[in-house]
Amino acid sequence: PGAAAYAENGQVPGGGKRNEEHFGQWTRESRALAAHERILLYDPQTSGGLFFAVDAGGADEVEAAFRGAGEPLWRVGEAVDGAPGTLELG
């Protein structure tokens, strides 16, 4: 909670810029990101275990398990044909 407000106010760690410089080559945007969205996308504090892929056939089961454990979970995208290793933001 509050991460967007911190990012909008420039209260962010310096590692995010380095992350963007390195990983930015593998991202494409189908819409322009707001400055604070870009900051949060590359924020080094959010790395590690927060983003994973599941076969579409098992996604409902995974979501149910998270709900059962009282843990939040959001579907944020899907795997599609395209350049390997590229993350398209929309």
KELUM-722150 format. One record per residue (C-alpha): y, z negated, x; residue in three letters; residue number from 1. Coordinates in steps of 0.05 Angstrom, whole numbers, plus 5000, padded with zeros to 4 digits. Each point is the difference from the previous one (the first is absolute). Layout:
// KELUM-722150
ATOM      y      z      x   rest    nr
ATOM      Y      Z      X    ala   NUM
...
// end
This chain:
// KELUM-722150
ATOM      y      z      x   rest    nr
ATOM   5000   5000   5000    pro     1
ATOM   5069   5017   5025    gly     2
ATOM   4978   5051   5052    ala     3
ATOM   5042   5056   4971    ala     4
ATOM   5063   4956   5000    ala     5
ATOM   4989   4980   5072    tyr     6
ATOM   4990   5073   5020    ala     7
ATOM   5062   5021   4962    glu     8
ATOM   5040   4947   5038    asn     9
ATOM   4972   5022   5067    gly    10
ATOM   4961   4936   5012    gln    11
ATOM   4939   5034   5030    val    12
ATOM   4960   4996   5065    pro    13
ATOM   5013   5051   5055    gly    14
ATOM   4929   5024   5003    gly    15
ATOM   5008   5041   4937    gly    16
ATOM   5042   5052   5035    lys    17
ATOM   4948   5008   5054    arg    18
ATOM   4946   5007   4946    asn    19
ATOM   5040   5054   4966    glu    20
ATOM   5011   5037   5065    glu    21
ATOM   4925   5000   5014    his    22
ATOM   4968   5007   4931    phe    23
ATOM   5055   5042   4967    gly    24
ATOM   4969   5064   5026    gln    25
ATOM   4942   4990   4951    trp    26
ATOM   5042   4988   4937    thr    27
ATOM   5030   5049   4952    arg    28
ATOM   5046   4983   4942    glu    29
ATOM   4999   5037   4934    ser    30
ATOM   5063   4961   4981    arg    31
ATOM   5053   4969   5045    ala    32
ATOM   4987   4926   5013    leu    33
ATOM   5056   4950   4993    ala    34
ATOM   5019   4968   5067    ala    35
ATOM   4968   4934   4981    his    36
ATOM   4935   5035   4978    glu    37
ATOM   4995   5034   5067    arg    38
ATOM   5011   4933   5036    ile    39
ATOM   4945   4967   4959    leu    40
ATOM   4952   5058   5010    leu    41
ATOM   5001   4990   5075    tyr    42
ATOM   5010   4924   5001    asp    43
ATOM   4952   4971   5053    pro    44
ATOM   4991   4936   4959    gln    45
ATOM   4960   5037   4947    thr    46
ATOM   4947   5029   5046    ser    47
ATOM   4928   4977   4997    gly    48
ATOM   4953   5002   4941    gly    49
ATOM   5050   5018   4946    leu    50
ATOM   4983   5073   4991    phe    51
ATOM   4930   5028   4993    phe    52
ATOM   4962   5058   4969    ala    53
ATOM   4945   4997   4949    val    54
ATOM   4957   5055   4971    asp    55
ATOM   5029   5018   4932    ala    56
ATOM   4933   4986   4967    gly    57
ATOM   5004   4927   5021    gly    58
ATOM   5074   4987   4992    ala    59
ATOM   4994   4966   4932    asp    60
ATOM   4947   4952   5027    glu    61
ATOM   5045   4982   5060    val    62
ATOM   5059   4988   4953    glu    63
ATOM   4958   4955   4956    ala    64
ATOM   4977   4959   5060    ala    65
ATOM   5071   4989   5022    phe    66
ATOM   5021   4980   4930    arg    67
ATOM   4941   4953   4996    gly    68
ATOM   5022   4967   5064    ala    69
ATOM   5072   4994   4976    gly    70
ATOM   5025   5047   5054    glu    71
ATOM   5051   5055   4986    pro    72
ATOM   4981   5072   5014    leu    73
ATOM   5036   5066   4987    trp    74
ATOM   4976   5072   5003    arg    75
ATOM   5051   5037   5040    val    76
ATOM   4971   5069   5010    gly    77
ATOM   4941   5045   5009    glu    78
ATOM   4967   5041   5055    ala    79
ATOM   5011   5074   4993    val    80
ATOM   4988   5062   5042    asp    81
ATOM   5053   5010   5053    gly    82
ATOM   5016   4984   5072    ala    83
ATOM   4954   4945   5026    pro    84
ATOM   5034   4934   5013    gly    85
ATOM   5062   5016   4960    thr    86
ATOM   5030   4953   4949    leu    87
ATOM   5041   5034   4946    glu    88
ATOM   5050   4954   4966    leu    89
ATOM   5024   5015   4930    gly    90
// end
